[in-house]
């Protein structure tokens, strides 16, 4: 796993041994950031369920103003901090060791506002709905915020019918997919 482009291009990132996390492979990360390229420079980027931090670090490398990493696993938080130090991107990062909903509430109280929210919760754990509800009730996103959810290929987000979110786009890969979601009515 490496940083694909930008200031930290080609630097190899650490990952957490074991099956607790599932790093996004470089090919999928490159496709994702090709889609996001117009939105990342100067953005405020929230990386929920960060794992090793590779997505938020990629955003920083490509010019995001700030990446906030949210991860509950202490081993993963240690890995994120080590990767940030190694890539020399730590000055533009904030790492929170807590669950996604608690972090969203804290960030809302601190008046953060994000341009991009990326979330890669454990597959089949049902955390997408709970996390999106917390985002919807918070002040950290608005209609301009792009939310990306990485999910199992067979996952669906039928529950969105009962929210103010809509799916703008789906990108399907061999075993997983990305949903691109925004708040508000579809134009």
C-alpha positions in Angstrom: 0.0 0.0 0.0 1.4 3.3 -1.0 0.5 7.0 -1.6 -0.4 7.2 -5.3 0.1 10.9 -6.1 1.0 14.3 -4.7 3.5 15.5 -2.1 4.0 12.0 -0.6 3.8 10.1 -3.9 5.3 6.6 -3.9 5.8 6.5 -0.1 4.9 3.1 1.3 2.4 3.1 4.1 2.2 0.7 7.0 -0.9 -1.4 7.5 -2.2 -3.2 10.5 -1.5 -6.9 10.6 -4.4 -9.2 10.9 -8.0 -9.1 9.6 -9.3 -6.2 11.8 -8.9 -3.8 8.9 -9.2 -4.1 5.1 -7.0 -1.6 3.3 -8.3 -0.1 0.1 -6.1 -1.5 -2.7 -4.0 0.9 -4.7 -5.9 0.4 -8.0 -9.3 1.2 -6.3 -7.7 4.1 -4.4 -6.4 5.5 -7.7 -9.8 5.2 -9.4 -11.5 6.9 -6.4 -9.1 9.8 -6.4 -9.3 10.3 -10.2 -13.1 10.8 -9.5 -12.4 13.1 -6.6 -9.5 15.1 -8.2 -11.5 18.3 -8.8 -12.7 18.4 -5.2 -9.7 17.5 -3.1 -7.3 20.5 -3.4 -8.0 22.9 -0.5 -10.7 20.7 1.0 -11.6 19.7 4.5 -11.6 15.9 4.4 -13.1 13.5 7.0 -11.9 9.9 6.9 -14.3 7.8 9.1 -13.3 4.2 10.0 -9.8 5.2 8.9 -7.9 1.9 9.3 -4.3 2.7 8.4 -5.2 6.2 7.2 -4.3 5.7 3.6 -7.4 7.5 2.2 -7.0 10.6 4.3 -3.3 10.6 3.7 -3.8 10.4 0.0 -6.2 13.4 0.2 -3.5 15.4 2.1 -0.8 14.4 -0.4 -3.1 15.7 -3.2 -3.6 19.1 -1.5 -6.4 18.8 1.1 -6.2 21.5 3.6 -7.0 19.2 6.5 -7.8 15.5 7.0 -9.5 14.3 10.1 -9.0 10.6 10.8 -11.6 8.8 13.0 -10.7 5.3 14.1 -11.7 3.3 17.2 -9.0 0.7 17.1 -5.9 1.8 19.2 -3.5 -0.3 16.9 -4.9 1.4 13.9 -4.6 4.9 15.5 -0.9 4.1 16.2 -0.5 3.1 12.5 -2.2 6.3 11.3 0.1 8.4 13.4 3.2 6.6 12.2 2.1 6.9 8.6 1.4 10.7 9.1 4.8 11.1 10.6 6.5 9.1 7.8 4.8 11.1 5.1 5.4 14.4 6.9 1.7 15.3 6.6 0.9 15.3 10.4 0.7 19.1 10.6 -2.4 19.1 8.5 -4.1 16.2 10.3 -6.2 15.5 13.3 -6.6 11.9 14.6 -9.5 11.0 16.9 -9.6 7.7 18.6 -13.3 7.1 19.0 -16.3 5.7 17.2 -17.7 7.5 14.2 -20.9 8.9 15.9 -19.0 10.3 18.9 -16.5 11.9 16.6 -19.2 13.4 14.4 -20.8 14.9 17.5 -17.5 16.3 18.8 -16.6 17.8 15.4 -20.0 19.4 15.2 -19.6 21.0 18.7 -16.2 22.3 17.5 -17.8 23.9 14.4 -15.9 21.8 11.8 -17.4 21.7 8.3 -16.2 19.1 5.7 -16.2 19.2 1.9 -15.6 15.5 1.6 -16.5 12.6 4.0 -15.1 9.2 3.3 -16.3 6.2 5.2 -15.2 2.6 5.0 -17.0 0.8 7.9 -16.6 -2.9 8.4 -18.7 -4.7 5.8 -22.0 -6.2 6.9 -21.9 -4.4 10.3 -24.7 -2.1 9.5 -22.8 1.0 10.5 -23.6 3.0 7.3 -27.2 3.9 8.4 -26.2 4.9 12.0 -23.3 7.0 10.7 -25.3 8.7 8.0 -28.1 9.6 10.5 -25.4 11.2 12.7 -24.1 13.1 9.7 -27.6 14.2 8.7 -28.3 15.6 12.2 -24.9 17.3 12.5 -23.6 20.7 11.3 -20.4 19.3 9.8 -21.9 18.7 6.3 -24.2 20.5 4.0 -25.7 20.1 0.5 -22.2 20.7 -1.1 -20.5 18.0 1.0 -19.6 14.8 -1.0 -20.0 11.6 1.0 -18.3 8.5 -0.2 -19.1 5.1 1.3 -17.0 2.0 0.5 -19.1 -1.1 0.8 -19.3 -4.8 -0.1 -20.4 -5.2 -3.8 -23.7 -6.8 -2.7 -24.5 -4.1 -0.1 -27.4 -1.7 -0.8 -28.5 1.5 0.9 -32.3 1.1 0.7 -32.6 2.9 4.0 -31.6 6.1 2.2 -35.3 6.4 1.1 -36.0 7.5 4.7 -33.3 10.2 4.8 -32.5 13.5 3.0 -29.6 11.8 1.2 -29.5 10.8 -2.4 -27.0 8.6 -4.4 -25.3 10.6 -7.2 -23.2 7.8 -8.5 -22.1 4.2 -7.8 -18.7 2.8 -8.9 -18.6 -1.0 -8.8 -15.4 -3.0 -8.6 -14.8 -6.7 -8.5 -15.6 -7.2 -4.8 -16.8 -3.8 -3.5 -18.2 -0.5 -4.6 -18.2 3.2 -3.8 -21.4 5.2 -3.3 -21.2 8.9 -3.9 -23.9 10.6 -1.8 -25.1 14.1 -1.1 -27.6 15.7 1.2 -30.7 17.2 -0.4 -32.9 16.5 -3.4 -31.3 15.1 -6.5 -31.1 17.8 -9.2 
